[in-house]
Amino acid sequence: MALLEVKDLRIEYPSRFGTHAAVKSLSFSINRGEIVGVVGESGAGKSTVGNAIIDLLSPPGIIAGGEVFLDGEKISGLTLEQMRKVRGNKIGFIFQDPMTSLNPLFTVEQQLLETIHANLDVSNEEAAQRAINLMQQVGIPEAEVRIKQYPHQFSGGMRQRVVIAIALSGEPDLIIADEPTTALDVSIQDQILTLIRNLCIEKNVGCMLVTHDMGVVSNVTDKVAVMYRGDLVEFGKTAKVLGDPDHEYTRSLISAVPRSDRKLDRFPLVSYIEEAKEHQALDIKNHWLGQSEEQRSYDGPLLNVEDVSLRFITKDSFFESKREYVQANKNVSFSINEGETFGLVGESGSGKSTIARVITGLYPPNEGKITFEGIDLTAIKSERERRPFRRQMQMVFQNPYTSMNPRMKIYDIIAEPIRFHKLAANESQIQSIVFDLLDHVGLGRMAGVKYPHEFSGGQRQRISIARALATRPRLLICDEPTSALDVSVQAQILNLLKDLQDELNLTMLFISHDLPVIRQVCDRIGVMQQGKLLEVNESEQLFTQPQHPYSKHLISLMPEFKGLRSAI
């Protein structure tokens, strides 16, 4: 008998415009000790299925048909009180966004202990030790100290590990993992997936793994379910589905997986998807985006980071000797030439995003200096003096769901930096620029009248890129711009960034934990660990002949995609 059995599941979202079927007549099963991967483009219904199984559909979503069985017992249609006994105890859920699934007002310890006591009959001392052990199992260093801290004191990847620890704390029979490795580097990803794999083998636990990482699917899962617009188009053993797919969409999806073995000029698009359109190049000399006022007169690197160090206070005190710090960056030095893409890789918490925020002036460094076209930015104290440099350095943030004001229309989100930096003479010109940017990133001007919640993750990331381009920057800092995107949308976004760089001679700092993406996008790459920059090398040189032992370790952990490559 299967651990989980889903029969003819149909999920609908009724509205005044009609009823949208997010999932249509879906059937599949998961056995004990088995990991089933669920893949597909953004909006295919993958996460919706997981939410429906534990009765956490967002309103107005309803299960319009079908049944869900756990260990032979029907769990669809249970009352709220009955479902509470299933969640955590029998089914553990790893949510996609760690920031919104953790309570910012409680320490990590309080949240772990609450879950342990709710699902297990243990003493306070046993629960406290179990909480620390879980933190250690998911790879959080200094677990005894970090467990006392709040979620905002953790990096994105470390918050994801806390969410995983909470999901495992109730010792469930089934784990539903919704993008569990999205914010994790390859070393922690390998550790987490090994932990889940061992749980499945040793404790006979089943796992439904929702992910867009085809390398993870290839290496970890026993079976794969491929979804497209609410339909299950293919289901079977992993080796068969990825190595010899039957459905055209599966073949097209596999073709878009970034290669880890060699560099390509462009990312192949998922041709099966109707919306997948190539970016149309513009005559940039006669285009607003190309009409930058700056005249280049400096022959050195556009950006130079020299011995930058930054530390954060973890325990404050009136007496400096009693203060405690965490060293986020230590003596980091690198330079980026104009028109170059420089990549930063490393484990979560290694200081990649922190150095990006130091460069843009969001964090002042404790030591070192940053020069932009020869001008020392760290010596500038006045916001008025720094404003022109802020305009020339723009950032595409990691999370497209939280980097936009949900109460502002897309038009105003993109127009805001144009108004702030006074780049247009009047509102008519602003309108023309905003519409042009929306066209340029492939969304169309009608997107301007909508709000952020009306767009998918990939579309929101395009809006973030349009907003970043609105000031005509010379340096674009991309902090994990594709971490939450499936391979189809990822290919479109990365091709768009490549095209924009070619057209505008953009300089890019590209931060990512996805090594195949980094290999395809970057000219040179820096490897970071524990706040230090260990190695800087040419992209291909780093992947074929890494110099530092940690670089070799990272590359050895890179998931190898074992699927059909004939489509590429």
C-alpha positions in Angstrom: 0.0 0.0 0.0 1.3 3.5 -0.9 2.1 6.0 1.8 0.5 8.8 -0.1 -2.1 8.3 -2.8 -3.6 11.2 -4.8 -6.6 10.3 -6.9 -8.2 12.5 -9.6 -7.3 15.7 -7.6 -8.9 18.9 -9.1 -8.2 22.3 -7.5 -10.1 25.4 -8.6 -9.9 29.1 -7.9 -13.4 30.7 -8.4 -13.6 34.4 -9.1 -16.0 37.0 -10.5 -14.3 36.4 -13.9 -14.9 32.7 -13.9 -13.3 29.6 -12.4 -9.6 28.8 -12.9 -8.6 25.1 -12.7 -5.0 25.2 -11.2 -4.8 21.4 -11.1 -6.9 19.1 -13.3 -7.5 15.4 -12.5 -4.1 14.7 -11.0 -3.2 11.1 -9.8 0.0 9.8 -8.4 1.4 7.9 -5.4 4.4 7.9 -3.1 5.7 4.8 -1.4 7.6 4.6 1.9 11.3 5.2 1.5 10.7 6.9 -1.9 11.5 10.4 -3.1 9.2 11.7 -5.9 10.3 14.9 -7.7 7.6 17.3 -9.0 8.9 19.6 -11.8 7.4 22.0 -14.3 7.3 25.7 -15.1 6.2 28.4 -12.7 2.4 28.3 -12.4 2.1 24.6 -13.3 0.4 23.8 -10.0 3.4 22.1 -8.2 3.2 24.0 -4.9 -0.6 24.0 -5.1 -0.7 20.2 -5.0 1.5 20.2 -1.8 -0.7 22.9 -0.2 -3.9 20.9 -1.0 -2.6 17.7 0.5 -2.2 19.4 4.0 -5.3 21.6 3.5 -3.4 24.9 3.3 -4.7 26.2 0.0 -4.8 30.0 -0.2 -8.3 31.4 -0.5 -10.4 31.2 -2.6 -8.8 27.9 -3.6 -10.9 24.7 -3.1 -10.5 21.0 -3.8 -13.3 20.6 -6.4 -12.8 16.9 -6.9 -10.7 13.9 -6.1 -9.3 12.3 -2.9 -6.0 12.2 -0.9 -5.1 9.1 1.2 -2.3 8.8 3.7 -1.4 5.2 4.8 -4.8 4.1 3.4 -6.8 6.7 5.4 -8.6 9.5 3.6 -7.2 12.9 4.8 -9.0 15.2 2.2 -12.1 16.7 3.8 -10.9 16.4 7.4 -12.0 19.1 9.9 -9.5 21.8 10.9 -9.0 20.0 14.3 -8.4 16.6 12.7 -6.0 18.1 10.1 -3.9 19.7 12.9 -3.1 16.2 14.1 -1.8 15.3 10.6 0.3 18.3 10.0 3.8 18.1 11.6 3.1 14.8 13.2 2.4 12.7 10.1 3.3 15.2 7.3 6.2 17.7 7.6 6.1 20.7 5.2 9.2 22.6 4.1 7.9 26.0 2.8 9.4 27.8 -0.1 9.9 31.3 1.4 11.8 30.9 4.8 11.3 34.6 5.7 7.5 34.5 5.7 7.3 31.0 7.3 9.2 32.0 10.4 7.8 34.3 13.1 10.1 37.4 13.3 9.0 38.1 17.0 10.3 34.7 18.3 13.8 33.2 18.5 14.6 30.1 16.4 14.7 28.1 19.7 11.2 29.1 20.7 9.8 28.2 17.3 11.6 24.8 17.2 10.5 24.0 20.8 6.9 24.9 20.0 6.8 22.4 17.1 8.6 19.6 19.1 6.2 19.9 22.1 3.2 20.0 19.8 4.1 16.7 18.1 6.2 14.7 20.5 5.8 13.8 24.2 9.2 14.8 25.5 10.5 16.8 28.5 11.8 20.4 28.2 15.4 19.2 28.5 15.0 16.6 25.8 13.2 19.1 23.5 16.0 21.6 24.0 18.7 19.0 23.1 16.7 17.8 20.2 16.4 21.3 18.9 20.2 21.8 19.0 20.7 18.4 17.3 18.4 19.4 14.5 20.2 22.7 14.0 23.5 20.8 13.7 22.0 18.2 11.3 21.0 20.9 8.9 24.5 22.4 9.0 24.1 25.5 11.1 27.5 26.3 12.8 27.6 27.2 16.5 24.1 25.8 16.9 24.0 26.4 20.7 24.6 30.2 20.1 22.6 30.7 16.9 19.5 28.9 18.2 19.0 31.9 20.6 18.9 34.4 17.8 16.0 35.7 15.7 15.2 34.9 12.0 16.4 38.3 10.8 19.9 37.5 12.1 20.3 34.6 9.7 21.1 34.7 6.0 18.5 33.5 3.5 20.1 30.1 3.2 20.4 29.7 7.0 16.8 30.6 7.4 15.9 27.9 4.9 17.9 25.4 7.0 15.9 26.5 10.1 12.6 25.8 8.3 13.9 22.4 7.3 14.8 21.6 10.9 11.3 22.6 12.1 9.7 20.4 9.4 11.8 17.4 10.5 11.3 18.0 14.3 7.9 16.2 14.5 9.4 13.0 12.9 6.8 12.8 10.1 6.0 9.9 7.9 5.8 12.1 4.8 7.9 15.2 4.0 6.5 17.7 1.4 9.5 19.8 0.4 8.6 22.9 -1.6 11.8 24.2 -3.2 13.9 23.2 -0.1 17.3 24.1 -1.7 16.3 27.3 -3.5 18.5 29.6 -1.3 21.2 27.0 -0.6 24.7 26.7 -2.0 25.9 23.3 -3.3 27.7 22.2 -0.1 24.6 22.8 2.1 22.3 21.6 -0.6 24.2 18.3 -0.7 24.1 18.1 3.1 20.3 18.7 3.2 19.5 16.3 0.4 21.7 13.6 2.0 19.8 14.2 5.3 16.4 13.8 3.5 17.7 10.8 1.6 18.9 9.1 4.7 15.6 9.8 6.5 13.8 8.1 3.7 16.1 5.0 3.8 16.6 4.6 7.5 13.2 5.6 8.8 11.1 4.6 5.8 9.9 8.1 5.2 8.3 9.2 1.9 9.2 12.6 0.3 7.5 14.8 -2.3 10.2 17.1 -3.6 8.9 20.1 -5.5 11.8 21.8 -7.2 13.0 23.5 -10.4 16.6 22.2 -10.0 16.8 19.4 -12.6 20.3 18.5 -11.3 18.8 17.7 -7.9 15.9 15.8 -9.5 18.4 13.8 -11.5 20.6 12.9 -8.5 18.1 12.4 -5.6 14.7 11.3 -6.8 13.4 7.8 -7.5 10.5 9.0 -9.6 9.6 12.2 -11.4 6.2 13.9 -12.1 6.2 16.5 -14.8 3.4 19.1 -14.6 2.3 21.6 -17.3 -0.5 24.1 -16.7 -2.3 21.9 -14.1 -1.9 18.6 -16.0 0.4 15.7 -15.2 2.0 15.2 -18.6 4.5 12.5 -17.6 5.2 10.3 -14.5 7.7 7.5 -14.1 11.1 6.4 -12.9 13.7 9.2 -12.9 16.1 7.5 -15.3 13.4 6.9 -17.8 11.7 10.3 -17.7 15.0 12.3 -17.9 16.9 10.0 -20.1 14.1 9.0 -22.6 11.1 11.3 -22.1 7.9 10.6 -23.9 6.3 14.0 -23.8 7.4 17.0 -25.9 7.2 19.4 -23.0 9.6 17.2 -20.9 12.1 17.1 -23.7 11.9 20.9 -24.1 12.2 21.5 -20.3 15.3 19.3 -20.2 16.9 21.2 -23.0 16.8 24.4 -21.0 18.8 23.0 -18.1 22.1 25.1 -17.8 25.1 22.9 -18.7 27.8 22.3 -16.1 30.3 20.7 -18.5 30.8 23.5 -21.0 29.9 27.1 -21.8 27.2 28.1 -24.3 26.6 31.4 -26.1 22.9 31.4 -25.1 20.5 29.5 -22.9 18.1 27.3 -24.9 14.5 28.3 -24.3 11.6 25.9 -23.6 10.1 26.0 -27.0 7.0 24.2 -25.9 5.9 27.2 -23.9 4.0 29.7 -26.0 5.2 32.7 -24.0 8.9 31.9 -24.5 10.0 34.7 -26.8 13.5 35.9 -27.5 14.4 39.4 -26.6 14.4 41.8 -29.5 17.6 43.9 -29.8 17.2 47.7 -30.1 19.1 50.3 -31.9 20.7 51.4 -28.7 22.5 54.4 -30.1 19.2 56.0 -30.7 17.5 54.6 -27.7 16.9 56.3 -24.3 18.7 53.5 -22.5 21.9 54.2 -24.4 21.8 58.0 -23.9 23.9 58.1 -20.7 25.4 61.5 -19.9 28.7 60.1 -18.4 31.8 60.4 -20.5 34.4 57.8 -19.6 37.8 59.3 -18.8 39.2 56.6 -16.4 41.4 53.8 -17.8 41.3 51.5 -14.7 38.6 49.1 -13.5 35.1 50.5 -13.2 34.8 49.1 -9.6 37.6 48.3 -7.2 37.1 46.7 -3.8 40.2 47.0 -1.7 40.6 45.1 1.7 37.0 45.6 2.7 36.0 44.3 6.1 32.6 44.5 7.9 31.4 43.1 11.1 28.0 43.0 12.8 27.4 43.3 16.5 25.6 40.2 17.9 25.7 41.3 21.5 25.9 45.0 22.4 27.3 46.4 25.6 28.3 49.8 26.9 31.8 48.4 27.4 33.5 47.6 24.1 35.4 44.7 25.5 32.1 42.9 26.3 30.6 43.4 22.8 30.4 40.3 20.5 30.7 40.5 16.8 30.3 38.3 13.7 32.8 38.9 10.9 30.7 39.2 7.7 33.6 40.2 5.4 37.3 40.1 6.0 39.9 41.8 3.7 37.9 41.3 0.5 39.6 42.6 -2.6 38.6 42.4 -6.3 38.0 44.6 -9.3 35.5 44.6 -12.2 36.3 46.0 -15.6 33.8 47.9 -17.6 31.5 45.5 -19.7 32.6 42.5 -17.6 30.5 40.1 -15.6 32.1 39.2 -12.3 30.6 36.3 -10.4 30.7 35.6 -6.6 30.0 32.1 -5.3 30.2 30.5 -1.9 28.0 29.0 0.8 25.1 30.8 2.4 26.4 33.2 5.1 29.8 33.5 3.3 29.3 37.3 2.8 28.3 37.5 -0.9 25.2 39.6 -0.5 26.8 41.6 2.3 29.7 42.8 0.0 27.1 43.8 -2.6 25.3 45.9 0.0 28.7 47.5 1.0 29.4 48.4 -2.6 26.0 50.1 -3.0 26.4 52.0 0.3 23.7 50.2 2.2 26.3 49.0 4.7 29.3 51.2 5.6 32.5 49.1 5.8 34.6 49.0 9.0 37.8 48.9 7.0 39.0 49.2 3.4 37.8 51.3 0.5 35.6 51.0 -2.6 36.4 53.1 -5.7 34.1 53.6 -8.6 35.9 54.9 -11.7 38.8 55.9 -9.4 36.6 57.9 -6.9 36.7 56.6 -3.3 33.1 56.0 -2.3 33.9 55.2 1.3 35.3 58.8 1.7 31.9 60.3 0.8 29.8 61.0 3.9 27.1 63.2 2.4 24.0 61.5 0.9 23.8 64.4 -1.6 27.3 63.7 -2.9 26.7 59.9 -3.0 23.4 60.2 -4.9 25.0 60.3 -8.5 26.8 57.1 -7.7 23.7 55.4 -6.4 22.1 56.2 -9.8 25.0 54.5 -11.6 24.9 51.4 -9.4 21.6 49.5 -9.3 20.6 46.2 -7.7 18.3 43.3 -8.7 17.5 41.7 -5.3 17.2 38.0 -4.6 13.5 37.8 -3.7 11.2 39.3 -6.3 8.2 38.8 -3.9 9.5 41.2 -1.2 11.6 43.7 -3.2 8.5 45.6 -4.5 5.9 47.6 -2.7 2.6 45.6 -3.0 0.5 48.8 -2.8 2.1 50.4 -5.8 1.3 49.7 -9.4 4.1 48.5 -11.7 4.1 51.8 -13.5 4.9 53.7 -10.3 7.5 51.1 -9.2 9.5 51.6 -12.3 8.9 55.4 -12.5 10.0 56.0 -8.9 13.8 56.0 -9.5 13.3 58.2 -12.7 11.4 60.8 -10.6 13.8 60.5 -7.7 16.9 61.1 -9.8 15.1 63.7 -12.1 15.9 61.9 -15.3 12.9 63.0 -17.2 11.6 66.5 -18.0 7.9 65.8 -17.5 5.4 63.0 -16.8 4.8 62.4 -20.5 8.5 61.5 -20.9 8.4 59.3 -17.8 5.4 57.4 -19.2 7.3 56.9 -22.5 10.4 55.6 -20.6 8.4 53.2 -18.4 6.4 51.7 -21.2 9.5 51.3 -23.3 11.3 49.5 -20.4 8.3 47.2 -19.9 8.4 46.4 -23.6 12.1 45.9 -23.4 11.9 43.2 -20.7 9.1 41.4 -22.6 6.1 42.3 -20.4 4.3 44.9 -22.5 3.0 48.3 -21.4 -0.3 46.9 -20.1 1.6 45.4 -17.2 2.0 49.0 -15.9 -1.6 49.2 -14.6 -1.3 46.0 -12.5 0.0 45.2 -9.0 3.0 42.9 -8.1 0.7 40.1 -6.8 -0.8 39.7 -10.3 2.6 38.4 -11.6 4.5 35.2 -11.3 8.0 35.1 -9.8 9.7 35.2 -13.2 7.6 38.2 -14.3 8.3 40.0 -11.1 12.1 39.5 -11.6 11.7 41.1 -15.1 10.0 44.1 -13.4 12.9 44.3 -11.0 15.3 44.4 -13.9 13.2 47.1 -15.6 13.3 49.2 -12.4 17.1 48.7 -12.1 17.6 49.8 -15.7 15.4 52.9 -15.2 18.4 55.0 -14.0 20.6 53.9 -16.9 23.2 52.3 -14.5 26.7 51.4 -15.5 27.0 48.7 -12.8 24.1 46.2 -12.3 24.4 44.0 -9.2 22.3 40.8 -9.5 21.9 39.1 -6.1 20.6 35.5 -6.8 18.3 36.9 -9.6 17.2 33.4 -10.7 17.2 31.4 -7.5 13.4 31.2 -7.3 12.9 30.6 -11.0 12.2 27.4 -12.9 14.6 26.5 -15.8 12.2 27.9 -18.5 11.9 31.4 -17.0 15.6 31.3 -15.8 16.7 30.8 -19.5 14.6 33.8 -20.5 15.9 36.1 -17.7 19.6 35.1 -18.2 19.3 35.6 -22.0 17.7 39.0 -21.3 20.6 40.0 -19.0 23.2 38.9 -21.6 21.4 40.9 -24.4 21.1 44.0 -22.2 24.8 43.8 -21.3 25.8 43.6 -25.0 23.5 46.5 -25.9 24.3 48.8 -23.0 27.9 47.7 -22.2 26.6 47.0 -18.7 29.1 45.9 -16.0 27.6 43.2 -13.8 28.3 41.7 -10.4 26.5 38.4 -10.5 25.9 36.6 -7.1 24.7 33.1 -7.2 25.0 29.6 -5.6 24.0 27.9 -8.9 27.4 26.9 -10.3 26.2 25.9 -13.8 24.5 29.4 -14.2 27.6 31.1 -12.9 29.7 29.2 -15.5 27.4 30.3 -18.3 27.1 33.9 -17.4 30.4 35.1 -15.9 33.8 36.1 -17.3 35.6 35.9 -14.0 34.5 34.3 -10.7 35.5 34.9 -7.1 35.0 32.1 -4.5 34.0 33.2 -0.9 34.0 31.3 2.4 33.4 32.7 5.9 33.7 36.3 4.7 37.0 35.8 2.9 37.7 35.8 -0.9 39.7 32.6 -1.4 40.2 32.7 -5.2 39.6 34.8 -8.3 39.9 33.1 -11.6 38.7 33.1 -15.2 35.3 31.3 -15.5 36.5 28.3 -17.5 39.8 28.1 -15.6 37.9 27.9 -12.3 35.8 25.0 -13.4 38.5 23.0 -15.2 41.5 23.8 -12.9 40.4 25.3 -9.6 43.3 26.4 -7.4 41.9 26.5 -3.9 40.9 23.3 -2.1 37.5 24.9 -1.2 36.9 25.7 -4.9 37.6 22.1 -5.8 35.3 21.0 -3.0 32.4 23.2 -4.3 32.8 22.1 -7.9 32.9 18.4 -6.8 29.5 18.8 -5.1 27.8 20.3 -8.2 24.8 18.1 -9.1 25.4 16.4 -12.4 22.4 16.4 -14.6 22.0 12.8 -15.9 19.4 13.4 -18.6 18.8 13.7 -22.3 21.2 16.2 -23.9 20.4 15.6 -27.5 18.0 18.6 -27.5 20.8 21.0 -26.8 
